């Protein structure tokens, strides 16, 4: 590894599995300290497997108060935030549009769009300090 993230701090949403989990492992290999955020509960297991450079927080990215708490937790732990990976998202079940519920549609957009907006809103505010 190159250590290209040495001394950097990062938040990765959706870090309980898939690409978020892979990014968390790679960021730590490159020298970063990471806060793993996920709604699944798997973030704790992933952080424990990574080691001391990783910590975990439960976060529903569609919830503004939980995003604010995630940013505050990273600031408390690291003193600053250098990187925010808005990775959390999902596609939902595959079905014809006329068979999708409005609630399912709303949840997909709350996570995939609102969650990214909220992460950027509060992440940028933190990074500008």
DSSP file (Angstrom, degrees, kcal/mol; ACC not computed):
  #  RESIDUE AA STRUCTURE BP1 BP2  ACC     N-H-->O    O-->H-N    N-H-->O    O-->H-N    TCO  KAPPA ALPHA  PHI   PSI    X-CA   Y-CA   Z-CA
    1    1 A X              0   0    0      0, 0.0    29,-0.1     0, 0.0    28,-0.0   0.000 360.0 360.0 360.0 156.2    0.0    0.0    0.0
    2    2 A X        -     0   0    0      4,-0.0    28,-0.1     0, 0.0     4,-0.1   0.641 360.0-130.9 -92.8 -16.7    1.1    3.6   -0.6
    3    3 A X    >   +     0   0    0     26,-0.2     3,-2.0     1,-0.1    27,-0.1   0.761  52.4 152.0  70.7  24.3   -0.2    5.2    2.6
    4    4 A X  T 3  S+     0   0    0      1,-0.3    27,-0.1     3,-0.0    -1,-0.1   0.620  70.3  47.4 -67.3 -11.2   -1.8    7.9    0.5
    5    5 A X  T >  S+     0   0    0     25,-2.2     3,-2.4    22,-0.1    -1,-0.3   0.177  78.3 146.2-110.8  16.1   -4.4    8.5    3.1
    6    6 A X  T <  S+     0   0    0     -3,-2.0    26,-0.2    24,-0.4    25,-0.1  -0.297  74.3  10.1 -56.5 130.1   -2.0    8.7    6.1
    7    7 A X  T 3  S+     0   0    0     24,-1.1    -1,-0.3     1,-0.3     2,-0.2   0.440 102.2 123.3  80.4   0.2   -3.3   11.1    8.7
    8    8 A X    <   -     0   0    0     -3,-2.4    25,-2.3    23,-0.1     2,-0.4  -0.614  49.7-147.6 -93.3 153.7   -6.7   11.5    7.0
    9    9 A X  E     -a   33   0A   0     -2,-0.2    74,-1.9    23,-0.2    73,-1.7  -0.955  19.0-175.3-120.5 142.8  -10.1   10.8    8.6
   10   10 A X  E     -ab  34  83A   0     23,-2.4    25,-2.5    -2,-0.4     2,-0.4  -0.968  22.3-150.8-139.4 150.0  -13.0    9.5    6.7
   11   11 A X  E     -ab  35  84A   0     72,-2.0    74,-3.1    -2,-0.3     2,-0.5  -0.979  16.4-170.2-113.5 133.6  -16.7    8.7    7.1
   12   12 A X  E >   -ab  36  85A   0     23,-2.4    25,-2.7    -2,-0.4     3,-0.6  -0.976   7.4-155.5-125.7 117.6  -18.1    5.9    5.0
   13   13 A X  E 3  S+a   37   0A   0     72,-2.5    74,-0.3    -2,-0.5    25,-0.2  -0.587  80.4  29.6 -87.3 155.4  -21.9    5.4    4.9
   14   14 A X  T >  S+     0   0    0     23,-1.1     3,-0.8    -2,-0.2     6,-0.6   0.833  78.4 144.8  67.0  31.7  -23.3    2.0    4.0
   15   15 A X  T <   +     0   0    0     22,-2.2    23,-0.2    -3,-0.6    -1,-0.1   0.349  42.3  86.7 -88.1   6.5  -20.1    0.5    5.5
   16   16 A X  T 3  S-     0   0    0     21,-0.3     2,-0.3     1,-0.1    -1,-0.2   0.646 103.5  -9.4 -80.0 -13.5  -21.8   -2.6    6.9
   17   17 A X  S X> S+     0   0    0     -3,-0.8     4,-1.4    29,-0.0     3,-0.8  -0.968 105.7  15.6-165.2 175.1  -21.4   -4.6    3.6
   18   18 A X  H 3> S-     0   0    0     -2,-0.3     4,-2.2     1,-0.2     5,-0.2  -0.105 119.3  -5.4  56.2-137.1  -20.5   -4.5    0.0
   19   19 A X  H 3> S+     0   0    0      1,-0.2     4,-2.9     2,-0.2    -1,-0.2   0.849 134.0  55.9 -62.8 -37.4  -18.6   -1.5   -1.5
   20   20 A X  H <> S+     0   0    0     -3,-0.8     4,-2.3    -6,-0.6    -5,-0.3   0.917 109.2  46.5 -62.5 -42.9  -18.7    0.4    1.8
   21   21 A X  H  X S+     0   0    0     -4,-1.4     4,-2.1    -7,-0.4    -2,-0.2   0.918 113.4  49.2 -63.4 -44.4  -17.1   -2.4    3.7
   22   22 A X  H  X S+     0   0    0     -4,-2.2     4,-2.3     1,-0.2    -2,-0.2   0.904 110.9  50.0 -63.5 -41.7  -14.5   -2.8    0.9
   23   23 A X  H  X S+     0   0    0     -4,-2.9     4,-3.3     2,-0.2     5,-0.2   0.913 108.1  53.7 -62.5 -41.9  -13.8    1.0    1.0
   24   24 A X  H  X S+     0   0    0     -4,-2.3     4,-2.0     1,-0.2    -2,-0.2   0.934 110.1  46.6 -59.5 -46.8  -13.4    0.9    4.8
   25   25 A X  H  X S+     0   0    0     -4,-2.1     4,-2.2     1,-0.2    -1,-0.2   0.930 115.8  45.7 -59.5 -45.8  -10.8   -1.9    4.6
   26   26 A X  H  X S+     0   0    0     -4,-2.3     4,-1.9     2,-0.2    -2,-0.2   0.900 109.4  53.8 -68.1 -41.1   -8.9   -0.1    1.8
   27   27 A X  H  <>S+     0   0    0     -4,-3.3     5,-2.6     1,-0.2    -1,-0.2   0.918 111.0  46.6 -60.3 -42.2   -9.0    3.3    3.5
   28   28 A X  H ><5S+     0   0    0     -4,-2.0     3,-1.9    -5,-0.2    -1,-0.2   0.911 109.0  54.3 -66.9 -41.2   -7.4    1.8    6.6
   29   29 A X  H 3<5S+     0   0    0     -4,-2.2    -1,-0.2     1,-0.3    -2,-0.2   0.841 107.7  52.0 -58.2 -32.2   -4.8    0.0    4.6
   30   30 A X  T 3<5S-     0   0    0     -4,-1.9   -25,-2.2    -5,-0.1   -24,-0.4   0.384 129.9 -96.1 -88.0   3.8   -3.9    3.4    3.0
   31   31 A X  T < 5S+     0   0    0     -3,-1.9   -24,-1.1     1,-0.3    -3,-0.2   0.431  77.6 134.0 104.6  -0.5   -3.5    4.9    6.5
   32   32 A X      < -     0   0    0     -5,-2.6     2,-0.4   -26,-0.2    -1,-0.3  -0.449  51.8-132.1 -82.9 155.3   -6.9    6.6    7.2
   33   33 A X  E     -a    9   0A   0    -25,-2.3   -23,-2.4   -28,-0.2     2,-0.4  -0.895  34.9-159.2 -96.6 136.8   -8.9    6.5   10.4
   34   34 A X  E     -ac  10  54A   0     19,-2.8    21,-2.0    -2,-0.4     2,-0.6  -0.930  24.7-152.4-129.0 145.0  -12.5    5.7    9.5
   35   35 A X  E     -ac  11  55A   0    -25,-2.5   -23,-2.4    -2,-0.4     2,-0.6  -0.972  22.9-150.8-108.4 117.6  -16.0    6.0   10.9
   36   36 A X  E     -ac  12  56A   0     19,-3.5    21,-2.4    -2,-0.6     2,-0.4  -0.812  14.4-170.8 -94.9 118.5  -18.2    3.3    9.5
   37   37 A X  E     +ac  13  57A   0    -25,-2.7   -22,-2.2    -2,-0.6   -23,-1.1  -0.909  17.7 144.1-112.5 135.3  -21.9    4.3    9.4
   38   38 A X  E     - c   0  58A   0     19,-1.5    21,-1.9    -2,-0.4    22,-0.1  -0.977  45.2-141.5-161.9 157.3  -24.7    1.9    8.5
   39   39 A X  S    S+     0   0    0     -2,-0.3    21,-0.1    19,-0.2    19,-0.1   0.573  92.1  73.8 -94.7 -14.0  -28.3    1.2    9.4
   40   40 A X  S    S-     0   0    0     19,-0.1    -1,-0.1     1,-0.1    18,-0.1   0.727  98.4-122.2 -76.5 -24.2  -28.0   -2.5    9.4
   41   41 A X  S >> S+     0   0    0     16,-0.1     3,-0.8    -3,-0.1     4,-0.5   0.223  88.9 104.9  94.6 -13.5  -26.0   -3.1   12.6
   42   42 A X  H 3>  +     0   0    0      1,-0.2     4,-2.2     2,-0.2     5,-0.2   0.644  57.1  81.7 -74.8 -14.1  -23.2   -4.8   10.6
   43   43 A X  H 3> S+     0   0    0      1,-0.2     4,-2.5     2,-0.2    -1,-0.2   0.840  87.3  55.6 -61.1 -33.4  -21.0   -1.7   10.9
   44   44 A X  H <> S+     0   0    0     -3,-0.8     4,-2.3     2,-0.2    -1,-0.2   0.918 108.6  46.8 -65.1 -43.5  -19.9   -2.8   14.4
   45   45 A X  H  X S+     0   0    0     -4,-0.5     4,-2.0     2,-0.2    -2,-0.2   0.899 113.4  48.5 -64.6 -42.6  -18.8   -6.2   13.2
   46   46 A X  H  X S+     0   0    0     -4,-2.2     4,-1.9     2,-0.2    -2,-0.2   0.929 111.6  49.3 -65.2 -45.3  -16.9   -4.6   10.3
   47   47 A X  H  X S+     0   0    0     -4,-2.5     4,-2.5     1,-0.2     7,-0.3   0.911 110.5  50.8 -61.0 -42.5  -15.2   -2.1   12.5
   48   48 A X  H  < S+     0   0    0     -4,-2.3    -1,-0.2     1,-0.2    -2,-0.2   0.897 110.1  49.9 -62.6 -39.7  -14.1   -4.8   15.0
   49   49 A X  H  < S+     0   0    0     -4,-2.0    -1,-0.2     1,-0.2    -2,-0.2   0.832 111.5  49.0 -68.3 -32.0  -12.6   -6.8   12.1
   50   50 A X  H  < S-     0   0    0     -4,-1.9     2,-0.3     1,-0.2    -2,-0.2   0.913 104.8-143.6 -75.0 -43.2  -10.7   -3.9   10.8
   51   51 A X    ><  -     0   0    0     -4,-2.5     3,-2.0    -5,-0.2    -1,-0.2  -0.766  45.1 -17.0 116.2-161.5   -9.2   -2.8   14.2
   52   52 A X  T 3  S+     0   0    0      1,-0.3    -1,-0.2    -2,-0.3    -4,-0.0   0.696 122.2  64.1 -62.1 -24.4   -8.3    0.3   16.1
   53   53 A X  T 3  S+     0   0    0     -3,-0.2   -19,-2.8   -20,-0.1     2,-0.4   0.559  99.3  66.0 -77.4  -6.4   -8.4    2.6   13.1
   54   54 A X  E <   +c   34   0A   0     -3,-2.0     2,-0.3    -7,-0.3   -19,-0.2  -0.924  55.8 174.6-120.3 141.0  -12.1    2.0   12.6
   55   55 A X  E     -c   35   0A   0    -21,-2.0   -19,-3.5    -2,-0.4     2,-0.3  -0.918  19.0-136.4-134.7 165.6  -15.1    2.8   14.7
   56   56 A X  E     -c   36   0A   0     -2,-0.3     2,-0.3   -21,-0.2   -19,-0.2  -0.883  15.9-177.7-128.8 153.1  -18.8    2.4   14.0
   57   57 A X  E     -c   37   0A   0    -21,-2.4   -19,-1.5    -2,-0.3     2,-0.4  -0.986  29.7-122.6-146.3 139.3  -22.0    4.3   14.3
   58   58 A X  E     +c   38   0A   0     -2,-0.3     2,-0.3   -21,-0.2   -19,-0.2  -0.696  44.0 166.7 -77.3 128.5  -25.6    3.4   13.6
   59   59 A X        -     0   0    0    -21,-1.9     2,-0.8    -2,-0.4   -45,-0.2  -0.935  35.7-157.7-152.2 124.9  -27.0    5.9   11.1
   60   60 A X    >   -     0   0    0     -2,-0.3     3,-2.3     1,-0.1     7,-0.2  -0.908  19.8-154.2 -93.2 109.2  -30.0    6.1    8.9
   61   61 A X  T 3  S+     0   0    0     -2,-0.8    57,-0.2     1,-0.3    58,-0.1   0.650  89.3  64.7 -66.1 -14.4  -28.8    8.6    6.3
   62   62 A X  T 3  S+     0   0    0     56,-0.1     2,-0.6     1,-0.1    -1,-0.3   0.561  87.5  83.0 -81.3  -7.8  -32.3    9.7    5.5
   63   63 A X    <>  -     0   0    0     -3,-2.3     4,-2.0     1,-0.2     3,-0.3  -0.870  67.7-156.2-103.5 114.6  -32.7   11.0    9.1
   64   64 A X  H  > S+     0   0    0     -2,-0.6     4,-2.4     1,-0.2     5,-0.2   0.883  93.3  51.8 -58.8 -42.9  -31.2   14.5    9.4
   65   65 A X  H  > S+     0   0    0      1,-0.2     4,-2.1     2,-0.2    -1,-0.2   0.874 109.5  50.5 -63.8 -36.4  -30.6   14.2   13.2
   66   66 A X  H  > S+     0   0    0     -3,-0.3     4,-2.1    -6,-0.2    -1,-0.2   0.862 109.3  50.9 -70.8 -34.6  -28.7   10.9   12.7
   67   67 A X  H  X S+     0   0    0     -4,-2.0     4,-2.5    -7,-0.2    -2,-0.2   0.927 110.2  49.9 -64.5 -44.4  -26.5   12.5   10.0
   68   68 A X  H  X S+     0   0    0     -4,-2.4     4,-2.4     1,-0.2    -2,-0.2   0.903 111.2  49.0 -60.7 -41.1  -25.8   15.4   12.4
   69   69 A X  H  X S+     0   0    0     -4,-2.1     4,-2.4     2,-0.2    -1,-0.2   0.876 109.7  52.4 -65.9 -37.3  -24.9   12.9   15.1
   70   70 A X  H  X S+     0   0    0     -4,-2.1     4,-2.1     2,-0.2    -2,-0.2   0.929 111.0  46.3 -63.4 -46.1  -22.7   11.0   12.7
   71   71 A X  H  X S+     0   0    0     -4,-2.5     4,-2.5     1,-0.2    -2,-0.2   0.927 113.2  49.6 -62.7 -44.9  -20.7   14.1   11.7
   72   72 A X  H  X S+     0   0    0     -4,-2.4     4,-2.6     1,-0.2    -1,-0.2   0.891 108.9  52.7 -62.0 -39.9  -20.4   15.1   15.4
   73   73 A X  H  X S+     0   0    0     -4,-2.4     4,-2.4     2,-0.2    -1,-0.2   0.902 110.4  47.7 -63.3 -40.7  -19.1   11.6   16.3
   74   74 A X  H  X>S+     0   0    0     -4,-2.1     4,-3.2     2,-0.2     5,-0.6   0.914 112.0  49.4 -66.6 -42.2  -16.5   11.9   13.6
   75   75 A X  H  X5S+     0   0    0     -4,-2.5     4,-2.0     1,-0.2    -2,-0.2   0.911 112.6  48.2 -62.3 -41.8  -15.4   15.3   14.7
   76   76 A X  H  <5S+     0   0    0     -4,-2.6    -2,-0.2    -5,-0.2    -1,-0.2   0.915 118.7  39.3 -63.6 -43.3  -15.2   14.1   18.3
   77   77 A X  H  <5S+     0   0    0     -4,-2.4    -2,-0.2    -5,-0.2    -1,-0.2   0.912 133.3  19.9 -74.7 -43.0  -13.2   11.1   17.4
   78   78 A X  H  <5S-     0   0    0     -4,-3.2    -3,-0.2    -5,-0.2    -2,-0.2   0.644  89.2-129.1-105.8 -18.7  -10.9   12.6   14.7
   79   79 A X  S  <<S+     0   0    0     -4,-2.0     2,-0.3    -5,-0.6    -4,-0.2   0.148  86.4  23.9  86.3 -20.8  -11.0   16.3   15.4
   80   80 A X  S    S-     0   0    0     -6,-0.4     2,-0.5     0, 0.0    47,-0.1  -0.974  73.3-123.9-163.4 165.6  -11.8   16.9   11.7
   81   81 A X        +     0   0    0     -2,-0.3   -71,-0.2    45,-0.2     3,-0.1  -0.989  25.2 168.4-122.4 124.6  -13.3   15.2    8.7
   82   82 A X        +     0   0    0    -73,-1.7     2,-0.4    -2,-0.5   -72,-0.2   0.753  68.8  28.4 -98.9 -33.4  -11.2   15.0    5.5
   83   83 A X  E     -b   10   0A   0    -74,-1.9   -72,-2.0     2,-0.0     2,-0.4  -0.990  53.9-173.7-137.3 135.9  -13.3   12.5    3.5
   84   84 A X  E     -b   11   0A   0     -2,-0.4     2,-0.8   -74,-0.2   -72,-0.2  -0.966   7.3-165.9-129.0 116.6  -17.0   11.7    3.3
   85   85 A X  E     -b   12   0A   0    -74,-3.1   -72,-2.5    -2,-0.4     2,-2.0  -0.879   7.1-159.1-101.9 104.9  -18.1    8.8    1.1
   86   86 A X        +     0   0    0     -2,-0.8   -74,-0.1     1,-0.2   -72,-0.1  -0.575  40.4 142.3 -80.6  77.9  -21.8    8.9    0.7
   87   87 A X        +     0   0    0     -2,-2.0    -1,-0.2   -74,-0.3   -73,-0.2   0.687  24.7 112.3 -95.6 -22.5  -22.0    5.2   -0.3
   88   88 A X        +     0   0    0     -3,-0.3     2,-0.3    27,-0.1   -74,-0.1  -0.253  42.6 113.6 -59.4 136.4  -25.3    4.2    1.4
   89   89 A X        -     0   0    0     26,-0.0     2,-0.3   -75,-0.0    19,-0.1  -0.907  36.9-160.3 172.7 164.0  -28.0    3.3   -1.0
   90   90 A X        -     0   0    0     -2,-0.3    22,-0.1    18,-0.2    21,-0.1  -0.984  19.8-142.7-157.2 161.6  -30.2    0.5   -2.3
   91   91 A X        -     0   0    0     -2,-0.3    17,-0.1     1,-0.2    -1,-0.1   0.583  40.2-144.2-103.9 -14.5  -32.3   -0.3   -5.3
   92   92 A X        -     0   0    0      2,-0.1    -1,-0.2    16,-0.1     2,-0.1  -0.141  44.5 -29.7  76.0-178.6  -35.1   -2.1   -3.7
   93   93 A X        -     0   0    0      1,-0.1     2,-0.6     0, 0.0     0, 0.0  -0.416  63.5-115.6 -73.7 145.9  -37.0   -5.0   -5.1
   94   94 A X        +     0   0    0     -2,-0.1     2,-0.3     6,-0.0    -1,-0.1  -0.731  57.6 131.2 -84.3 122.1  -37.4   -5.4   -8.8
   95   95 A X        -     0   0    0     -2,-0.6     5,-0.1     0, 0.0     0, 0.0  -0.968  63.7 -77.1-160.8 156.4  -41.0   -5.2   -9.9
   96   96 A X    >   -     0   0    0     -2,-0.3     3,-2.3     1,-0.1     4,-0.4  -0.293  47.6-114.4 -57.3 146.7  -43.0   -3.4  -12.5
   97   97 A X  G >  S+     0   0    0      1,-0.3     3,-1.8     2,-0.2    -1,-0.1   0.862 114.7  59.5 -53.3 -41.0  -43.6    0.2  -11.5
   98   98 A X  G 3  S+     0   0    0      1,-0.3    -1,-0.3     3,-0.0    -2,-0.1   0.596 105.1  51.5 -69.4  -7.4  -47.4   -0.2  -11.2
   99   99 A X  G <  S+     0   0    0     -3,-2.3     2,-0.3     2,-0.1    -1,-0.3   0.396  88.1 101.2-105.7   0.6  -46.7   -2.9   -8.5
  100  100 A X  S <  S-     0   0    0     -3,-1.8     2,-0.2    -4,-0.4    -6,-0.0  -0.633  71.4-126.9 -84.1 142.4  -44.4   -0.7   -6.4
  101  101 A X     >  -     0   0    0     -2,-0.3     4,-2.2     1,-0.1     5,-0.1  -0.576  13.2-125.7 -85.3 153.6  -45.8    0.9   -3.3
  102  102 A X  H  > S+     0   0    0      1,-0.2     4,-2.6    -2,-0.2     5,-0.2   0.852 112.2  57.0 -63.7 -34.9  -45.4    4.7   -2.7
  103  103 A X  H  > S+     0   0    0      2,-0.2     4,-2.1     1,-0.2    -1,-0.2   0.907 107.2  47.3 -63.7 -42.0  -43.8    3.9    0.7
  104  104 A X  H  > S+     0   0    0      2,-0.2     4,-2.3     1,-0.2    -2,-0.2   0.929 112.4  49.7 -64.6 -45.6  -41.1    1.8   -1.0
  105  105 A X  H  X S+     0   0    0     -4,-2.2     4,-2.0     1,-0.2    -2,-0.2   0.916 110.9  50.2 -57.6 -45.8  -40.5    4.6   -3.6
  106  106 A X  H  X S+     0   0    0     -4,-2.6     4,-2.3     1,-0.2    -1,-0.2   0.894 109.9  50.2 -62.3 -41.1  -40.3    7.2   -0.8
  107  107 A X  H  X S+     0   0    0     -4,-2.1     4,-2.3     2,-0.2     5,-0.3   0.913 108.4  52.1 -66.4 -42.7  -37.8    5.1    1.1
  108  108 A X  H  X S+     0   0    0     -4,-2.3     4,-2.9     1,-0.2     5,-0.3   0.934 114.7  42.5 -57.8 -46.7  -35.5    4.6   -1.9
  109  109 A X  H  X>S+     0   0    0     -4,-2.0     5,-2.1     1,-0.2     4,-1.8   0.835 110.2  56.7 -72.2 -32.4  -35.4    8.3   -2.6
  110  110 A X  I  <>S+     0   0    0     -4,-2.3     5,-1.4    -5,-0.2    -1,-0.2   0.914 118.2  33.4 -63.7 -41.7  -35.0    9.2    1.1
  111  111 A X  I  <5S+     0   0    0     -4,-2.3     5,-0.3     3,-0.2    -2,-0.2   0.948 124.8  40.5 -77.9 -51.1  -31.9    7.0    1.3
  112  112 A X  I  <5S+     0   0    0     -4,-2.9    -3,-0.2    -5,-0.3    -2,-0.2   0.767 133.6  14.6 -76.2 -27.2  -30.4    7.5   -2.2
  113  113 A X  I  X5S+     0   0    0     -4,-1.8     4,-2.3    -5,-0.3    -3,-0.2   0.791 129.7  41.8-113.2 -56.9  -31.1   11.2   -2.7
  114  114 A X  I  ><S+     0   0    0     -5,-2.1     4,-3.0     1,-0.2     5,-0.2   0.906 114.0  55.5 -60.3 -41.3  -31.9   12.8    0.6
  115  115 A X  H  ><S+     0   0    0     -5,-1.4     4,-2.2    -6,-0.3    -1,-0.2   0.884 108.8  46.2 -60.2 -40.5  -29.2   10.9    2.4
  116  116 A X  H  > S+     0   0    0     -5,-0.3     4,-2.6     2,-0.2     5,-0.2   0.923 113.0  50.4 -67.9 -44.4  -26.5   12.1   -0.1
  117  117 A X  H  X S+     0   0    0     -4,-2.3     4,-3.0     1,-0.2    -2,-0.2   0.942 112.7  45.9 -57.5 -49.0  -27.8   15.7    0.2
  118  118 A X  H  X S+     0   0    0     -4,-3.0     4,-2.4     1,-0.2     5,-0.4   0.903 111.7  51.7 -64.2 -41.1  -27.8   15.6    4.1
  119  119 A X  H  X S+     0   0    0     -4,-2.2     4,-2.4    -5,-0.2     5,-0.3   0.931 114.3  43.2 -60.0 -45.6  -24.3   14.0    4.1
  120  120 A X  H  X S+     0   0    0     -4,-2.6     4,-2.8     2,-0.2     5,-0.4   0.922 111.7  54.7 -66.4 -43.7  -22.9   16.7    1.9
  121  121 A X  H  X S+     0   0    0     -4,-3.0     4,-1.4    -5,-0.2    -2,-0.2   0.945 120.8  28.6 -55.7 -52.9  -24.7   19.5    3.7
  122  122 A X  H  X S+     0   0    0     -4,-2.4     4,-1.9     2,-0.2    -1,-0.2   0.803 119.7  55.3 -83.5 -29.2  -23.3   18.6    7.1
  123  123 A X  H  X S+     0   0    0     -4,-2.4     4,-2.6    -5,-0.4    -3,-0.2   0.934 110.3  45.4 -66.4 -46.0  -20.1   17.1    5.9
  124  124 A X  H  X S+     0   0    0     -4,-2.8     4,-2.1    -5,-0.3    -2,-0.2   0.918 110.2  54.9 -63.1 -43.1  -19.1   20.2    3.9
  125  125 A X  H  < S+     0   0    0     -4,-1.4     4,-0.4    -5,-0.4    -1,-0.2   0.911 111.8  44.9 -56.5 -43.0  -20.1   22.4    6.9
  126  126 A X  H >< S+     0   0    0     -4,-1.9     3,-1.2     1,-0.2    -2,-0.2   0.918 111.8  51.4 -66.3 -44.5  -17.7   20.4    9.0
  127  127 A X  H 3< S+     0   0    0     -4,-2.6    -1,-0.2     1,-0.3    -2,-0.2   0.790 103.3  59.5 -66.4 -27.7  -14.9   20.4    6.5
  128  128 A X  T 3<        0   0    0     -4,-2.1    -1,-0.3     1,-0.2    -2,-0.2   0.623 360.0 360.0 -76.1 -12.3  -15.1   24.2    6.1
  129  129 A X    <         0   0    0     -3,-1.2    -1,-0.2    -4,-0.4    -2,-0.1   0.510 360.0 360.0 -64.4 360.0  -14.3   24.8    9.8
